[in-house]
Amino acid sequence: MPATITPLPAPAFSPPAPPNWPVLGVLGGMGPLAGATFAARLVQLTPVTADQAHIPVLLRNDPRIPDRSANRLSDGPSPLPAMIEGMQDLQRWGADCVVIPCNTAHLWFAQLRDSVSVPVLHIVDSVIQDLQRNGIHDGPVGVMGTPATIQLGLYQDALRAAGYEPLTDPDNVIRDLSMQSIAAVKSNQDALAFAPAAEAVGRLTDLGARAVILGCTELPLAIPPVRRNEFSVVISDSIDALARAVLDAFSRPASASQAAG
């Protein structure tokens, strides 16, 4: 008579306790795909194995904010009141820290930071940290971005202060190529965005750049991570850099205000 096998009881599943993350507020909408992509990339870059272990995110993805470059270069309507309203909404909804995945919006960083009482991470600081993470500590670094970002020196001043030599272009060809790519992404024509952005990277490489900053949050969508091995320079993606800065700040053994401040 065969022996009776008594099945062992199934072990009780006890998922690990989720981290006590702060709540991240994201002022998106500039443009809306960039804001949504930042939220997605933060999830993809977070090294966890369960839903509950991810950072809680409040994404305010309102595209009605007036154009930032049009205001600074052509006297268009100011985006500042709408951006401040968004910052204060995020704080009121429970954000412990805020990020703004729009480079040009950082031309108003001081006013936006001062409109809330929670920490606000700076995208340019995040990119400089990303350059250092990739072994680029000095030398020439190319910058792509919107006309306002380039003409008003958002990246150039910070790069010089950190020991880099910022490169743009003397004849505005790189600026114009960048804008072709940005416009294609904003109109959901991603297939048309790669070629002009890639040409801009190539021109900056020819000028001697050791790395190229995608200094508009549409540009990482034009040159996605899977295509960056086609270039001979380091590509610093301002979306991923900001997401990694959040992970660095939130992972420190301190509160969000101490870590991000």
C-alpha positions, -999 to 999 in steps of 0.1 A, spaced: 0 0 0 16 33 -10 25 57 17 2 87 22 20 120 15 7 148 35 14 181 17 32 207 37 13 239 43 20 267 19 42 293 35 25 325 43 34 353 19 47 383 38 58 411 15 85 434 28 74 465 45 74 494 19 100 521 25 88 552 43 93 574 12 84 611 12 57 621 -14 72 636 -46 53 664 -64 60 668 -101 51 701 -118 45 687 -153 27 699 -185 58 716 -199 53 696 -222 28 670 -210 48 641 -226 79 652 -208 61 652 -174 45 618 -180 79 604 -192 96 617 -160 71 599 -139 76 567 -159 114 569 -158 114 574 -121 95 541 -118 118 524 -142 150 536 -125 139 527 -90 155 494 -79 126 476 -63 106 444 -68 71 453 -55 46 481 -63 45 492 -27 82 499 -27 80 528 -52 81 565 -44 46 579 -42 42 606 -69 17 634 -74 19 645 -111 2 678 -120 4 676 -158 -14 708 -168 -4 719 -203 -22 753 -201 9 770 -186 20 796 -211 51 790 -232 83 798 -213 105 807 -243 79 830 -258 77 849 -226 114 854 -221 123 861 -257 91 876 -273 72 892 -244 45 865 -245 23 859 -214 41 850 -182 40 814 -172 50 823 -136 15 827 -121 4 793 -135 36 776 -124 33 790 -88 -3 778 -87 9 744 -97 36 744 -71 12 754 -43 -13 728 -55 13 701 -51 22 712 -16 -14 714 -6 -20 679 -20 7 665 2 40 667 -17 71 667 6 95 677 -22 89 690 -58 106 686 -91 100 704 -124 108 683 -155 111 714 -177 145 730 -182 133 764 -194 110 767 -164 141 768 -142 147 804 -154 121 811 -127 136 787 -102 141 811 -74 105 823 -75 91 788 -78 113 776 -49 102 805 -27 65 799 -35 64 767 -14 78 756 19 90 722 8 123 715 -10 126 718 -48 153 699 -66 171 718 -95 174 701 -128 208 717 -137 223 705 -105 210 671 -113 226 671 -147 260 682 -133 257 653 -108 249 630 -138 280 642 -157 301 634 -126 284 600 -123 295 593 -158 331 602 -152 330 637 -168 344 660 -142 357 688 -164 364 699 -200 341 709 -229 304 699 -226 278 705 -253 244 720 -244 212 715 -264 180 732 -254 154 758 -261 164 793 -274 156 808 -240 176 782 -221 206 787 -243 205 825 -248 199 832 -211 227 809 -200 208 785 -177 234 758 -181 264 777 -191 269 796 -158 264 765 -137 288 745 -158 315 771 -156 311 772 -118 315 735 -117 347 735 -138 333 727 -172 336 745 -206 301 749 -220 297 746 -258 268 758 -277 273 771 -313 283 804 -328 258 803 -357 226 790 -340 226 758 -362 226 736 -332 198 757 -316 177 754 -347 183 716 -350 173 713 -313 141 732 -319 132 711 -349 135 680 -327 116 696 -298 88 707 -321 85 671 -335 82 656 -300 56 682 -290 35 674 -320 38 636 -314 60 630 -344 88 612 -326 100 595 -358 110 630 -371 127 640 -339 158 618 -340 176 631 -371 179 668 -362 188 660 -326 215 635 -337 229 660 -361 232 685 -332 250 660 -311 274 653 -339 281 690 -344 289 694 -307 311 663 -308 330 679 -337 335 710 -316 352 689 -290 325 680 -265 332 652 -241 295 650 -233 263 665 -246 235 676 -223 199 671 -236 189 703 -219 152 703 -228 130 675 -215 117 668 -250 152 659 -263 155 627 -243 124 615 -261 140 624 -294 172 604 -286 159 575 -264 182 555 -242 183 525 -267 199 547 -294 226 565 -273 252 539 -281 252 553 -316 272 583 -303 308 586 -293 302 610 -264 283 607 -231 247 618 -234 233 634 -202 196 631 -202 180 658 -181 149 636 -174 169 607 -161 193 629 -143 164 645 -124 149 611 -116 183 599 -103 186 630 -82 153 622 -65 164 587 -58 197 599 -44 180 625 -22 152 603 -9 176 574 -2 197 593 22 192 585 59 174 618 65 141 634 59 132 647 24 137 682 36 172 675 49 181 654 19 168 677 -8 175 710 8 
